[in-house]
């Protein structure tokens, strides 16, 4: 039948009496328009999910695939039913125009969310949540470079094509098949609120079924991307706090801590070198077979080496707080550490300032990224030198928000020369090893890995090794070396798909948490091995210990690495709350995934690569103890920072 010649279509344009309403209350033209607007988006959503299933390797047969795409199919059916309900309910030309515009707006917004969520998964190996979407939208200028380098040209072209289809194809196809560009605007029988209500209830029921968790994978991965975002926001899978948990009080916070000098106090300079995204296993310290860091290996022979160091949150802004402030950072994606009162302690620059130290922070990244200038100010640094303060002539761009790290050497030389007659404390944050792993022009590279991104990364770790050597040689040339303590550590690690995680924010495995950590004292070049598990919160008390200061009026999270006393369990959290967290008790590492994927248990002594999950044979009572440790740490960290922000 040629729909263009039927009286029904003419009726939709208002030229004849309307025909009886058809399937679901809609005529052929209305169905054509709705499906042309929505089916391409849902089809893309389904194809993207199948690609994620293939990449994750989560399905072993057709039944698993069907279970894992069930949410997408139900979500699509539910949304189509809801829009059918809108069309059969809305009356009046103005309201129909508004509904048509709303349909296109909704389809484009859904398309964007589907694409952004999928690209985020391909980049990181984790599912996106709404808090991260909101943070990205509100700070888009900061992440625009990331978007530019992460999203391939084919993705942009596909997005434009599908977006154009969503906007243009409904009227064009409707015109071709039914003779009307906008059949949703045509006259029909009186709107049916009763029919619309029934259809809407059906649609809501289908969307509700789409929210049910998968039977074969974790809830975040198993659900449709947008459903997963909403579910993680509306009903986050937190851990219940143990009944014996005691909330902290103001007196528990080291916000009033101070350094007290003693007979052994020395006024040595302190230089903290935070190596961006450098994991222990990428260095010769963590993997002696790798030739990436010959200088660090040499330096370790006359240094205190912490062999089992962990970043408590694998994200730079959080890691800076941990190492400089001696406490676990705020567990959010909002950069609350940049706000007044955002850190629940007195930080190392503030403590040393009261002892007459000049303090400065250098970075080869831009000042605005993640409000770094504000974070540095909250930690108490007296001066801040981002890459904008440096001359870029002759230096290569490192990635989308910085330059190669050698750009900092001359500014550091000038600053240390100016402050050589008084003690100073300086932090140097590198950036070259950050995604998207751009090797500087002229740096000699070697074939170190088959994966191109990993190969570039490992060569950049070699670049960082050369930078550290040049920095320390510079101190030797200036005659400052013998009076300086160098603390060199990774801010966090980096994943390259070892556990289907990429980059660092959600990489709770050792490649994301285990960092190199050594302390080199120019006046005391002796070798010490520290084998106990430590966290980067130990930097502050360790520096105070080496300088001979006693800390009073406040207790930090852990003691100095030189303190042989007992230590709390090593707990770490992913950057995004309620996504993943881990606890170390000796060599036993438990990872809680908050229901997004199954929890895991590893013995790092026999399985350092975390490949043999022991959770199925573990004693449930032991698992509960470890869950309670994580829950207590998370709640205590949150409570402490909330308490610090109170007026």
JOCOR-V198180 format. One record per pair of residues at least 4 apart in sequence whose ideal C-beta (glycine too) atoms are under 7 Angstrom apart, sorted by the first residue. I is the first residue (numbers start at 0). J is the second residue. If there is no record, write none. Layout:
BEGIN
I_J ; I_J
END
This chain:
BEGIN
2_8 ; 2_27 ; 2_176 ; 2_177 ; 3_8 ; 3_176 ; 3_177 ; 3_178 ; 6_10 ; 6_15 ; 6_18 ; 7_11 ; 7_18 ; 7_26 ; 7_27 ; 8_28 ; 8_177 ; 8_178 ; 8_179 ; 9_14 ; 9_15 ; 10_14 ; 10_15 ; 10_16 ; 10_17 ; 10_18 ; 11_26 ; 11_28 ; 11_177 ; 11_179 ; 11_182 ; 11_185 ; 12_179 ; 12_185 ; 13_185 ; 13_186 ; 17_186 ; 17_187 ; 17_188 ; 18_26 ; 20_24 ; 20_25 ; 20_26 ; 20_187 ; 20_188 ; 21_25 ; 21_26 ; 21_27 ; 22_30 ; 23_83 ; 23_198 ; 24_83 ; 24_87 ; 24_191 ; 24_194 ; 25_29 ; 25_30 ; 25_83 ; 25_86 ; 25_87 ; 27_31 ; 27_177 ; 28_32 ; 28_173 ; 28_177 ; 28_179 ; 28_182 ; 29_33 ; 29_86 ; 29_182 ; 29_183 ; 30_34 ; 31_35 ; 31_172 ; 31_173 ; 31_176 ; 31_177 ; 32_36 ; 32_169 ; 32_173 ; 32_182 ; 32_183 ; 33_37 ; 33_79 ; 33_82 ; 33_83 ; 33_86 ; 34_38 ; 35_168 ; 35_169 ; 35_172 ; 36_102 ; 36_103 ; 36_106 ; 36_165 ; 36_169 ; 37_41 ; 37_78 ; 37_79 ; 37_82 ; 37_106 ; 38_42 ; 39_43 ; 39_161 ; 39_164 ; 39_165 ; 40_44 ; 40_106 ; 40_109 ; 40_110 ; 40_113 ; 40_165 ; 41_45 ; 41_75 ; 42_46 ; 43_47 ; 43_113 ; 43_161 ; 44_48 ; 44_71 ; 44_113 ; 44_223 ; 44_224 ; 45_49 ; 45_68 ; 45_71 ; 46_50 ; 47_51 ; 47_113 ; 47_117 ; 48_52 ; 48_68 ; 48_71 ; 49_53 ; 49_68 ; 50_54 ; 51_55 ; 51_120 ; 52_57 ; 52_58 ; 52_64 ; 52_67 ; 55_220 ; 55_499 ; 57_67 ; 57_215 ; 57_216 ; 57_220 ; 58_63 ; 58_64 ; 58_67 ; 59_63 ; 61_65 ; 62_66 ; 63_67 ; 63_215 ; 64_68 ; 65_69 ; 66_213 ; 66_214 ; 66_215 ; 67_213 ; 67_215 ; 67_216 ; 67_221 ; 68_72 ; 69_73 ; 70_74 ; 70_209 ; 70_221 ; 70_222 ; 70_223 ; 70_226 ; 71_75 ; 71_223 ; 72_76 ; 73_77 ; 73_205 ; 73_208 ; 73_209 ; 74_78 ; 74_206 ; 74_209 ; 74_223 ; 74_226 ; 75_79 ; 76_80 ; 76_205 ; 77_81 ; 77_202 ; 77_203 ; 77_205 ; 77_206 ; 77_209 ; 78_82 ; 78_202 ; 79_83 ; 80_84 ; 80_198 ; 80_201 ; 80_202 ; 80_205 ; 81_85 ; 81_199 ; 81_202 ; 82_86 ; 82_102 ; 83_87 ; 83_198 ; 84_88 ; 84_195 ; 84_198 ; 84_199 ; 84_202 ; 85_89 ; 85_98 ; 86_98 ; 86_183 ; 87_190 ; 87_191 ; 87_194 ; 87_195 ; 87_198 ; 88_190 ; 88_191 ; 88_192 ; 88_195 ; 89_94 ; 89_95 ; 89_98 ; 89_190 ; 90_94 ; 90_190 ; 91_95 ; 92_96 ; 92_184 ; 93_97 ; 94_98 ; 95_99 ; 95_183 ; 95_184 ; 96_100 ; 96_184 ; 97_101 ; 98_102 ; 98_183 ; 99_103 ; 99_181 ; 99_183 ; 99_184 ; 100_104 ; 101_105 ; 102_106 ; 103_107 ; 103_165 ; 103_166 ; 104_108 ; 105_109 ; 106_110 ; 106_165 ; 107_111 ; 107_162 ; 107_165 ; 107_166 ; 108_112 ; 109_113 ; 109_225 ; 110_114 ; 110_161 ; 110_162 ; 110_165 ; 111_115 ; 112_116 ; 112_224 ; 112_225 ; 113_117 ; 113_224 ; 113_225 ; 114_118 ; 114_158 ; 115_119 ; 115_127 ; 116_120 ; 116_126 ; 116_127 ; 116_224 ; 116_228 ; 117_121 ; 117_224 ; 118_122 ; 118_149 ; 118_150 ; 118_154 ; 119_123 ; 119_127 ; 120_124 ; 120_125 ; 120_126 ; 122_149 ; 122_501 ; 122_502 ; 123_500 ; 123_501 ; 123_502 ; 123_504 ; 123_505 ; 124_496 ; 124_499 ; 124_500 ; 124_501 ; 124_505 ; 125_500 ; 125_505 ; 125_578 ; 126_219 ; 126_220 ; 126_224 ; 126_227 ; 127_131 ; 127_132 ; 127_228 ; 128_228 ; 128_231 ; 128_232 ; 128_575 ; 129_133 ; 129_228 ; 129_229 ; 129_232 ; 130_134 ; 130_232 ; 130_332 ; 131_135 ; 131_332 ; 131_575 ; 132_136 ; 132_228 ; 133_137 ; 134_138 ; 134_332 ; 134_333 ; 135_139 ; 135_142 ; 138_142 ; 139_143 ; 141_367 ; 141_368 ; 141_369 ; 142_146 ; 143_147 ; 144_148 ; 144_399 ; 144_400 ; 145_149 ; 145_399 ; 146_150 ; 147_399 ; 148_399 ; 148_435 ; 150_154 ; 150_155 ; 152_156 ; 153_157 ; 154_158 ; 155_159 ; 156_160 ; 157_161 ; 158_162 ; 159_163 ; 160_164 ; 161_165 ; 162_166 ; 163_167 ; 164_168 ; 167_171 ; 168_172 ; 169_173 ; 170_174 ; 170_180 ; 170_181 ; 171_175 ; 172_176 ; 173_177 ; 173_179 ; 173_180 ; 173_182 ; 174_178 ; 174_179 ; 174_180 ; 177_182 ; 179_185 ; 191_195 ; 192_196 ; 193_197 ; 194_198 ; 195_199 ; 196_200 ; 197_201 ; 198_202 ; 199_203 ; 200_204 ; 201_205 ; 202_206 ; 203_207 ; 204_208 ; 205_209 ; 209_223 ; 209_226 ; 210_222 ; 210_226 ; 210_230 ; 212_218 ; 212_221 ; 213_218 ; 213_221 ; 216_220 ; 216_221 ; 216_596 ; 217_221 ; 217_592 ; 217_594 ; 217_595 ; 217_596 ; 217_597 ; 218_222 ; 218_594 ; 218_595 ; 219_227 ; 219_231 ; 219_595 ; 220_595 ; 220_596 ; 222_226 ; 222_227 ; 222_230 ; 223_227 ; 224_228 ; 225_229 ; 226_230 ; 227_231 ; 228_232 ; 229_233 ; 230_234 ; 231_235 ; 235_577 ; 236_577 ; 236_593 ; 236_594 ; 237_577 ; 238_591 ; 238_626 ; 238_629 ; 238_630 ; 238_633 ; 239_630 ; 240_244 ; 240_630 ; 240_631 ; 240_634 ; 241_627 ; 241_630 ; 241_631 ; 244_631 ; 244_634 ; 246_638 ; 247_251 ; 247_252 ; 247_635 ; 247_638 ; 247_639 ; 247_642 ; 249_642 ; 252_343 ; 252_344 ; 252_553 ; 252_639 ; 252_642 ; 252_643 ; 253_325 ; 253_326 ; 253_344 ; 253_345 ; 253_553 ; 253_554 ; 253_555 ; 254_343 ; 254_344 ; 254_345 ; 254_553 ; 254_643 ; 255_345 ; 255_552 ; 255_553 ; 256_344 ; 256_345 ; 256_350 ; 256_550 ; 256_552 ; 256_553 ; 257_350 ; 257_353 ; 257_551 ; 257_552 ; 258_350 ; 258_353 ; 258_354 ; 258_543 ; 258_548 ; 258_550 ; 259_548 ; 259_549 ; 259_551 ; 260_264 ; 260_548 ; 261_547 ; 261_549 ; 263_547 ; 264_546 ; 264_547 ; 264_548 ; 265_546 ; 265_547 ; 266_422 ; 267_422 ; 267_482 ; 267_483 ; 267_484 ; 267_522 ; 267_546 ; 268_422 ; 268_423 ; 268_479 ; 268_482 ; 268_483 ; 269_424 ; 269_484 ; 269_542 ; 270_425 ; 270_427 ; 270_483 ; 270_485 ; 271_322 ; 271_426 ; 271_486 ; 271_538 ; 272_427 ; 272_467 ; 272_470 ; 272_485 ; 272_487 ; 273_319 ; 273_426 ; 273_428 ; 273_488 ; 273_490 ; 274_429 ; 274_432 ; 274_463 ; 274_487 ; 274_488 ; 274_489 ; 274_490 ; 275_315 ; 275_428 ; 275_429 ; 275_430 ; 275_432 ; 275_433 ; 275_490 ; 276_432 ; 276_433 ; 276_491 ; 276_493 ; 276_503 ; 277_281 ; 277_282 ; 277_432 ; 277_460 ; 277_463 ; 277_489 ; 277_514 ; 277_515 ; 278_489 ; 278_492 ; 278_493 ; 278_510 ; 278_513 ; 278_514 ; 279_284 ; 279_285 ; 279_513 ; 279_514 ; 279_515 ; 280_285 ; 280_286 ; 280_510 ; 280_513 ; 281_289 ; 281_291 ; 281_457 ; 281_460 ; 282_289 ; 282_291 ; 282_292 ; 282_295 ; 282_460 ; 282_515 ; 283_287 ; 283_289 ; 283_291 ; 283_292 ; 283_293 ; 283_295 ; 283_296 ; 284_292 ; 284_295 ; 284_296 ; 284_299 ; 284_304 ; 284_515 ; 285_513 ; 285_515 ; 291_457 ; 291_460 ; 291_461 ; 291_464 ; 292_296 ; 292_460 ; 292_461 ; 292_464 ; 293_297 ; 293_464 ; 294_298 ; 294_464 ; 294_467 ; 294_468 ; 295_299 ; 295_464 ; 295_467 ; 295_515 ; 298_302 ; 298_517 ; 298_519 ; 299_304 ; 299_517 ; 300_526 ; 301_519 ; 301_524 ; 301_525 ; 301_526 ; 302_517 ; 302_518 ; 302_519 ; 302_526 ; 303_517 ; 303_518 ; 303_527 ; 303_529 ; 303_560 ; 304_517 ; 304_528 ; 304_529 ; 305_516 ; 305_517 ; 305_529 ; 305_533 ; 305_560 ; 306_528 ; 306_529 ; 306_530 ; 307_530 ; 307_531 ; 307_532 ; 307_533 ; 308_488 ; 308_514 ; 308_516 ; 308_533 ; 308_535 ; 309_512 ; 309_513 ; 309_532 ; 309_533 ; 309_534 ; 309_569 ; 309_571 ; 310_318 ; 310_490 ; 310_491 ; 310_492 ; 310_512 ; 310_514 ; 310_535 ; 310_571 ; 311_321 ; 311_327 ; 311_534 ; 311_535 ; 311_536 ; 311_571 ; 311_572 ; 312_317 ; 312_318 ; 312_321 ; 312_328 ; 312_571 ; 312_572 ; 312_574 ; 313_491 ; 313_492 ; 313_503 ; 313_504 ; 313_506 ; 313_511 ; 313_512 ; 313_574 ; 314_318 ; 314_491 ; 314_503 ; 314_504 ; 314_574 ; 315_319 ; 315_490 ; 316_334 ; 316_336 ; 316_369 ; 316_374 ; 317_321 ; 317_328 ; 317_574 ; 318_322 ; 318_490 ; 318_491 ; 318_535 ; 319_323 ; 319_374 ; 319_490 ; 320_324 ; 320_328 ; 320_336 ; 320_342 ; 321_327 ; 321_328 ; 321_535 ; 321_536 ; 322_535 ; 322_538 ; 323_346 ; 323_347 ; 323_348 ; 323_378 ; 323_539 ; 324_342 ; 324_344 ; 324_346 ; 324_378 ; 324_539 ; 325_344 ; 325_536 ; 325_539 ; 325_540 ; 325_555 ; 325_556 ; 326_343 ; 326_344 ; 326_536 ; 326_555 ; 326_556 ; 326_639 ; 327_536 ; 327_556 ; 327_636 ; 328_336 ; 329_335 ; 329_336 ; 329_341 ; 329_640 ; 330_572 ; 330_576 ; 330_633 ; 330_636 ; 330_637 ; 331_335 ; 331_576 ; 332_574 ; 332_575 ; 334_369 ; 334_370 ; 335_341 ; 336_341 ; 336_342 ; 336_374 ; 336_377 ; 337_341 ; 337_370 ; 337_373 ; 337_374 ; 337_377 ; 340_643 ; 340_644 ; 341_377 ; 341_644 ; 342_346 ; 342_377 ; 342_378 ; 342_643 ; 343_639 ; 343_640 ; 343_642 ; 343_643 ; 344_555 ; 345_349 ; 345_350 ; 345_553 ; 346_378 ; 346_379 ; 347_351 ; 347_424 ; 347_539 ; 347_542 ; 348_352 ; 348_358 ; 348_378 ; 348_379 ; 348_380 ; 348_424 ; 349_379 ; 351_356 ; 351_358 ; 351_424 ; 352_356 ; 352_358 ; 352_379 ; 352_381 ; 355_421 ; 355_422 ; 356_422 ; 356_423 ; 356_424 ; 357_381 ; 357_418 ; 357_421 ; 357_423 ; 358_379 ; 358_380 ; 358_381 ; 358_423 ; 358_424 ; 359_380 ; 359_381 ; 359_382 ; 359_384 ; 359_414 ; 359_425 ; 360_375 ; 360_380 ; 360_383 ; 360_384 ; 360_426 ; 361_384 ; 361_407 ; 361_410 ; 361_411 ; 361_425 ; 361_427 ; 362_371 ; 362_385 ; 362_386 ; 362_428 ; 362_430 ; 363_386 ; 363_397 ; 363_401 ; 363_402 ; 363_403 ; 363_404 ; 363_406 ; 363_407 ; 363_429 ; 363_430 ; 364_368 ; 364_385 ; 364_386 ; 364_400 ; 364_401 ; 364_430 ; 365_385 ; 365_386 ; 365_387 ; 365_400 ; 365_401 ; 366_371 ; 366_372 ; 366_385 ; 366_387 ; 368_400 ; 370_374 ; 371_375 ; 371_385 ; 372_376 ; 372_383 ; 373_377 ; 374_378 ; 375_380 ; 375_383 ; 376_380 ; 384_388 ; 384_410 ; 386_401 ; 386_402 ; 386_406 ; 388_410 ; 389_406 ; 389_407 ; 389_410 ; 391_402 ; 391_406 ; 394_402 ; 394_403 ; 394_405 ; 394_406 ; 395_402 ; 395_403 ; 395_439 ; 395_440 ; 396_402 ; 396_437 ; 397_401 ; 397_402 ; 397_403 ; 397_430 ; 397_431 ; 397_437 ; 397_439 ; 398_430 ; 398_433 ; 398_434 ; 398_435 ; 398_437 ; 399_435 ; 401_430 ; 402_406 ; 403_431 ; 403_439 ; 404_429 ; 404_430 ; 404_431 ; 404_463 ; 404_466 ; 405_466 ; 405_469 ; 407_411 ; 407_427 ; 408_412 ; 408_469 ; 408_470 ; 408_473 ; 409_413 ; 410_414 ; 411_415 ; 411_427 ; 412_416 ; 412_473 ; 413_417 ; 414_418 ; 415_419 ; 415_423 ; 415_477 ; 415_479 ; 416_477 ; 418_423 ; 419_477 ; 419_479 ; 427_470 ; 429_463 ; 429_466 ; 431_439 ; 431_459 ; 431_462 ; 431_463 ; 432_456 ; 432_459 ; 432_460 ; 432_463 ; 434_502 ; 436_452 ; 436_455 ; 436_456 ; 436_459 ; 438_442 ; 438_444 ; 438_455 ; 438_458 ; 438_459 ; 439_462 ; 442_462 ; 444_458 ; 445_458 ; 446_454 ; 447_454 ; 447_457 ; 447_458 ; 448_453 ; 448_454 ; 448_457 ; 450_454 ; 450_495 ; 451_455 ; 452_456 ; 452_495 ; 453_457 ; 453_495 ; 454_458 ; 455_459 ; 456_460 ; 456_493 ; 457_461 ; 458_462 ; 459_463 ; 460_464 ; 461_465 ; 462_466 ; 463_467 ; 464_468 ; 465_469 ; 466_470 ; 467_471 ; 467_487 ; 468_472 ; 469_473 ; 470_474 ; 471_475 ; 471_480 ; 471_485 ; 472_476 ; 473_477 ; 474_479 ; 474_480 ; 474_483 ; 475_480 ; 479_483 ; 480_521 ; 481_521 ; 481_522 ; 482_521 ; 482_522 ; 483_521 ; 484_518 ; 484_520 ; 484_545 ; 485_519 ; 486_518 ; 486_538 ; 486_542 ; 487_517 ; 487_519 ; 488_514 ; 488_515 ; 488_516 ; 488_535 ; 489_514 ; 489_515 ; 491_503 ; 491_511 ; 491_514 ; 492_503 ; 492_506 ; 492_510 ; 492_511 ; 492_512 ; 492_513 ; 492_514 ; 493_502 ; 493_503 ; 493_510 ; 493_511 ; 494_498 ; 494_500 ; 494_501 ; 494_502 ; 494_503 ; 494_506 ; 494_510 ; 494_511 ; 495_501 ; 496_501 ; 497_508 ; 497_510 ; 498_508 ; 498_609 ; 500_505 ; 500_506 ; 500_508 ; 500_511 ; 502_506 ; 503_511 ; 504_573 ; 504_574 ; 504_575 ; 505_573 ; 505_574 ; 505_575 ; 505_578 ; 505_579 ; 506_510 ; 506_511 ; 507_511 ; 507_512 ; 507_571 ; 507_573 ; 507_579 ; 507_581 ; 507_590 ; 508_609 ; 509_513 ; 509_607 ; 509_609 ; 512_571 ; 514_535 ; 518_541 ; 520_524 ; 520_545 ; 529_533 ; 529_560 ; 531_566 ; 532_569 ; 532_583 ; 533_537 ; 533_560 ; 534_557 ; 534_569 ; 536_555 ; 536_556 ; 536_557 ; 537_541 ; 537_557 ; 537_559 ; 537_560 ; 538_542 ; 539_543 ; 539_555 ; 540_544 ; 540_550 ; 540_555 ; 540_557 ; 540_558 ; 540_559 ; 541_545 ; 541_559 ; 541_560 ; 541_561 ; 542_546 ; 543_548 ; 543_550 ; 544_559 ; 544_561 ; 557_566 ; 557_567 ; 558_562 ; 558_564 ; 568_582 ; 568_583 ; 568_584 ; 568_628 ; 569_582 ; 569_583 ; 570_580 ; 570_582 ; 570_628 ; 570_629 ; 570_632 ; 571_580 ; 571_581 ; 572_580 ; 572_633 ; 573_578 ; 573_579 ; 573_580 ; 577_593 ; 578_593 ; 578_595 ; 579_590 ; 579_591 ; 579_592 ; 579_593 ; 580_591 ; 580_629 ; 580_633 ; 581_588 ; 581_589 ; 581_590 ; 582_589 ; 582_625 ; 582_628 ; 582_629 ; 583_588 ; 584_625 ; 586_602 ; 586_603 ; 586_604 ; 587_602 ; 588_601 ; 588_603 ; 589_600 ; 589_622 ; 589_625 ; 590_598 ; 590_599 ; 591_598 ; 591_626 ; 591_629 ; 592_596 ; 592_597 ; 592_598 ; 598_614 ; 599_612 ; 599_614 ; 600_612 ; 600_613 ; 600_614 ; 600_617 ; 601_606 ; 601_609 ; 601_611 ; 601_612 ; 601_613 ; 602_606 ; 602_613 ; 603_607 ; 606_610 ; 606_611 ; 613_617 ; 617_621 ; 617_622 ; 619_623 ; 620_624 ; 621_625 ; 622_626 ; 623_627 ; 624_628 ; 625_629 ; 626_630 ; 627_631 ; 628_632 ; 629_633 ; 630_634 ; 631_635 ; 632_636 ; 633_637 ; 634_638 ; 635_639 ; 636_640 ; 637_641 ; 638_642 ; 639_643 ; 640_644
END
